[in-house]
Amino acid sequence: MNHTELITAAENFAKEQLGQDTTGHDWFHTNRVRNTAALIARMEGASVVICTIAALLHDVADEKLNPSKEAGLLKVQTWLTAHLPDEAVCRHIMEIIGTMSFSGGGGEPMSTLEGQVVQDADRLDALGAIGITRTMVFSGAKGRPVYDPEIPPRDESLKKEYRDYSKGTAVNHFYEKLLKLKDLMNTPYGKQLAEERHRFMLIFLEQFDKEWNQGAE
């Protein structure tokens, strides 16, 4: 199987697994991350093929969409073993996917340039206008309110707190995670792209606060 065939197969697998998702981790998110990862890879001199495959498969393994992190990783590992005979490349891709998650506090550092690229691409899709939209969609899917002034942002340094969606709000999520991402970007080009999206979120939050409190004593 050549690179084009492998990418097409990975696309089809991702569409099959994520096509019905309603939490913001759908095929369109995956496709945006794939495109951004390829762009950053070209700018930073990383392997476009490895970045593309890892980006296409990263949310297939996401523990939010599987019974457990281990179950999600096994699903991707099984697919890679069946489609990619190069064991070293398989290990590289699995290492990237296994280290992708924010997990409250930033997660483990990526050990390869390709991992840094894919992680940056995924984090960029949590920023800006797309990031705002996905936060609201995810919150609605999890029954999380948009905002409650009586609920302060949490210290999400613990994974248990990060995964407990019942106690947070959509707006608090910006302070708990999204506004931290700009300073967690790995690559120079990723950092450059994050700046504009970060500024847009700050403008949104300023306007949200203004509208929420308009007319209040």
Contacts in CASP RR format, 6 or more apart in sequence:
PFRMAT RR
TARGET T0000
AUTHOR 0000-0000-0000
METHOD contacts of the structure
MODEL  1
MNHTELITAAENFAKEQLGQDTTGHDWFHTNRVRNTAALIARMEGASVVI
CTIAALLHDVADEKLNPSKEAGLLKVQTWLTAHLPDEAVCRHIMEIIGTM
SFSGGGGEPMSTLEGQVVQDADRLDALGAIGITRTMVFSGAKGRPVYDPE
IPPRDESLKKEYRDYSKGTAVNHFYEKLLKLKDLMNTPYGKQLAEERHRF
MLIFLEQFDKEWNQGAE
1 9 0 8 1.000
1 83 0 8 1.000
1 84 0 8 1.000
3 49 0 8 1.000
6 49 0 8 1.000
6 53 0 8 1.000
6 83 0 8 1.000
6 84 0 8 1.000
7 49 0 8 1.000
7 52 0 8 1.000
7 53 0 8 1.000
7 56 0 8 1.000
9 83 0 8 1.000
10 52 0 8 1.000
10 53 0 8 1.000
10 56 0 8 1.000
10 57 0 8 1.000
10 83 0 8 1.000
11 56 0 8 1.000
13 56 0 8 1.000
13 57 0 8 1.000
13 60 0 8 1.000
13 79 0 8 1.000
14 27 0 8 1.000
14 30 0 8 1.000
14 56 0 8 1.000
14 57 0 8 1.000
14 59 0 8 1.000
14 60 0 8 1.000
15 27 0 8 1.000
17 60 0 8 1.000
17 65 0 8 1.000
17 75 0 8 1.000
18 25 0 8 1.000
18 26 0 8 1.000
18 27 0 8 1.000
18 29 0 8 1.000
18 30 0 8 1.000
18 59 0 8 1.000
18 60 0 8 1.000
18 65 0 8 1.000
19 26 0 8 1.000
19 27 0 8 1.000
21 27 0 8 1.000
21 65 0 8 1.000
22 137 0 8 1.000
22 141 0 8 1.000
23 64 0 8 1.000
23 65 0 8 1.000
23 137 0 8 1.000
23 138 0 8 1.000
23 141 0 8 1.000
23 142 0 8 1.000
24 134 0 8 1.000
24 137 0 8 1.000
24 138 0 8 1.000
24 141 0 8 1.000
25 59 0 8 1.000
25 62 0 8 1.000
25 64 0 8 1.000
25 65 0 8 1.000
25 138 0 8 1.000
29 59 0 8 1.000
29 125 0 8 1.000
29 134 0 8 1.000
30 55 0 8 1.000
30 56 0 8 1.000
30 58 0 8 1.000
30 59 0 8 1.000
32 125 0 8 1.000
32 130 0 8 1.000
33 55 0 8 1.000
33 58 0 8 1.000
33 118 0 8 1.000
33 121 0 8 1.000
33 122 0 8 1.000
33 125 0 8 1.000
34 52 0 8 1.000
34 55 0 8 1.000
34 56 0 8 1.000
34 121 0 8 1.000
36 55 0 8 1.000
36 120 0 8 1.000
36 121 0 8 1.000
36 124 0 8 1.000
36 125 0 8 1.000
36 193 0 8 1.000
37 51 0 8 1.000
37 52 0 8 1.000
37 54 0 8 1.000
37 55 0 8 1.000
37 117 0 8 1.000
37 118 0 8 1.000
37 120 0 8 1.000
37 121 0 8 1.000
38 48 0 8 1.000
38 51 0 8 1.000
38 52 0 8 1.000
38 55 0 8 1.000
39 121 0 8 1.000
39 189 0 8 1.000
40 46 0 8 1.000
40 51 0 8 1.000
40 117 0 8 1.000
40 120 0 8 1.000
40 121 0 8 1.000
40 187 0 8 1.000
40 189 0 8 1.000
40 190 0 8 1.000
40 193 0 8 1.000
41 47 0 8 1.000
41 48 0 8 1.000
41 51 0 8 1.000
41 52 0 8 1.000
41 114 0 8 1.000
41 117 0 8 1.000
42 48 0 8 1.000
43 187 0 8 1.000
43 189 0 8 1.000
44 113 0 8 1.000
44 116 0 8 1.000
44 117 0 8 1.000
44 187 0 8 1.000
44 188 0 8 1.000
44 189 0 8 1.000
45 113 0 8 1.000
46 113 0 8 1.000
46 114 0 8 1.000
46 115 0 8 1.000
46 116 0 8 1.000
46 117 0 8 1.000
47 114 0 8 1.000
50 89 0 8 1.000
50 92 0 8 1.000
50 93 0 8 1.000
50 96 0 8 1.000
50 114 0 8 1.000
51 114 0 8 1.000
51 115 0 8 1.000
51 117 0 8 1.000
51 118 0 8 1.000
51 121 0 8 1.000
53 84 0 8 1.000
53 93 0 8 1.000
54 93 0 8 1.000
54 96 0 8 1.000
54 97 0 8 1.000
54 114 0 8 1.000
54 115 0 8 1.000
54 118 0 8 1.000
55 118 0 8 1.000
55 121 0 8 1.000
55 122 0 8 1.000
57 76 0 8 1.000
57 79 0 8 1.000
57 80 0 8 1.000
57 93 0 8 1.000
57 97 0 8 1.000
58 96 0 8 1.000
58 97 0 8 1.000
58 100 0 8 1.000
58 118 0 8 1.000
58 122 0 8 1.000
59 65 0 8 1.000
60 72 0 8 1.000
60 75 0 8 1.000
60 76 0 8 1.000
60 79 0 8 1.000
61 69 0 8 1.000
61 72 0 8 1.000
61 73 0 8 1.000
61 75 0 8 1.000
61 76 0 8 1.000
61 97 0 8 1.000
61 98 0 8 1.000
62 72 0 8 1.000
62 101 0 8 1.000
63 69 0 8 1.000
63 72 0 8 1.000
63 101 0 8 1.000
64 163 0 8 1.000
65 72 0 8 1.000
66 72 0 8 1.000
66 75 0 8 1.000
69 98 0 8 1.000
73 94 0 8 1.000
73 97 0 8 1.000
73 98 0 8 1.000
76 94 0 8 1.000
76 97 0 8 1.000
77 90 0 8 1.000
77 94 0 8 1.000
80 90 0 8 1.000
80 93 0 8 1.000
80 94 0 8 1.000
81 90 0 8 1.000
84 90 0 8 1.000
84 93 0 8 1.000
92 112 0 8 1.000
92 114 0 8 1.000
95 111 0 8 1.000
95 112 0 8 1.000
95 115 0 8 1.000
96 110 0 8 1.000
96 112 0 8 1.000
96 114 0 8 1.000
96 115 0 8 1.000
96 118 0 8 1.000
96 119 0 8 1.000
99 107 0 8 1.000
99 108 0 8 1.000
99 109 0 8 1.000
99 110 0 8 1.000
99 111 0 8 1.000
99 115 0 8 1.000
99 119 0 8 1.000
100 118 0 8 1.000
100 119 0 8 1.000
100 122 0 8 1.000
101 107 0 8 1.000
102 123 0 8 1.000
102 162 0 8 1.000
102 177 0 8 1.000
102 181 0 8 1.000
103 159 0 8 1.000
103 162 0 8 1.000
104 156 0 8 1.000
104 157 0 8 1.000
104 158 0 8 1.000
104 159 0 8 1.000
104 161 0 8 1.000
104 162 0 8 1.000
104 177 0 8 1.000
105 156 0 8 1.000
105 157 0 8 1.000
105 162 0 8 1.000
105 180 0 8 1.000
106 180 0 8 1.000
106 184 0 8 1.000
110 116 0 8 1.000
110 119 0 8 1.000
110 186 0 8 1.000
113 187 0 8 1.000
115 186 0 8 1.000
116 186 0 8 1.000
116 187 0 8 1.000
117 186 0 8 1.000
117 187 0 8 1.000
119 186 0 8 1.000
120 185 0 8 1.000
120 186 0 8 1.000
120 187 0 8 1.000
120 190 0 8 1.000
120 193 0 8 1.000
120 194 0 8 1.000
123 181 0 8 1.000
123 184 0 8 1.000
123 185 0 8 1.000
123 194 0 8 1.000
124 190 0 8 1.000
124 193 0 8 1.000
124 194 0 8 1.000
124 197 0 8 1.000
125 131 0 8 1.000
125 134 0 8 1.000
126 134 0 8 1.000
126 135 0 8 1.000
126 177 0 8 1.000
126 178 0 8 1.000
126 181 0 8 1.000
127 178 0 8 1.000
127 181 0 8 1.000
127 182 0 8 1.000
127 194 0 8 1.000
127 197 0 8 1.000
127 198 0 8 1.000
127 200 0 8 1.000
127 201 0 8 1.000
128 196 0 8 1.000
128 197 0 8 1.000
128 198 0 8 1.000
128 200 0 8 1.000
128 201 0 8 1.000
128 204 0 8 1.000
129 197 0 8 1.000
129 200 0 8 1.000
131 178 0 8 1.000
131 197 0 8 1.000
131 201 0 8 1.000
132 201 0 8 1.000
132 204 0 8 1.000
135 170 0 8 1.000
135 173 0 8 1.000
135 174 0 8 1.000
135 178 0 8 1.000
136 146 0 8 1.000
136 170 0 8 1.000
138 144 0 8 1.000
138 170 0 8 1.000
139 145 0 8 1.000
139 146 0 8 1.000
139 165 0 8 1.000
139 169 0 8 1.000
139 170 0 8 1.000
139 173 0 8 1.000
140 170 0 8 1.000
142 165 0 8 1.000
142 166 0 8 1.000
143 165 0 8 1.000
143 166 0 8 1.000
144 165 0 8 1.000
144 166 0 8 1.000
144 168 0 8 1.000
144 169 0 8 1.000
144 170 0 8 1.000
145 168 0 8 1.000
145 169 0 8 1.000
145 170 0 8 1.000
146 169 0 8 1.000
146 170 0 8 1.000
146 171 0 8 1.000
147 169 0 8 1.000
147 170 0 8 1.000
147 171 0 8 1.000
147 172 0 8 1.000
147 208 0 8 1.000
147 212 0 8 1.000
148 169 0 8 1.000
149 212 0 8 1.000
151 167 0 8 1.000
151 168 0 8 1.000
151 169 0 8 1.000
151 172 0 8 1.000
152 172 0 8 1.000
153 172 0 8 1.000
153 175 0 8 1.000
153 176 0 8 1.000
154 161 0 8 1.000
154 167 0 8 1.000
154 168 0 8 1.000
154 172 0 8 1.000
154 176 0 8 1.000
155 161 0 8 1.000
156 162 0 8 1.000
156 176 0 8 1.000
156 177 0 8 1.000
162 176 0 8 1.000
162 177 0 8 1.000
171 205 0 8 1.000
171 208 0 8 1.000
174 201 0 8 1.000
174 205 0 8 1.000
178 201 0 8 1.000
179 198 0 8 1.000
179 201 0 8 1.000
179 202 0 8 1.000
181 194 0 8 1.000
181 198 0 8 1.000
182 191 0 8 1.000
182 194 0 8 1.000
182 195 0 8 1.000
182 198 0 8 1.000
185 191 0 8 1.000
185 194 0 8 1.000
END
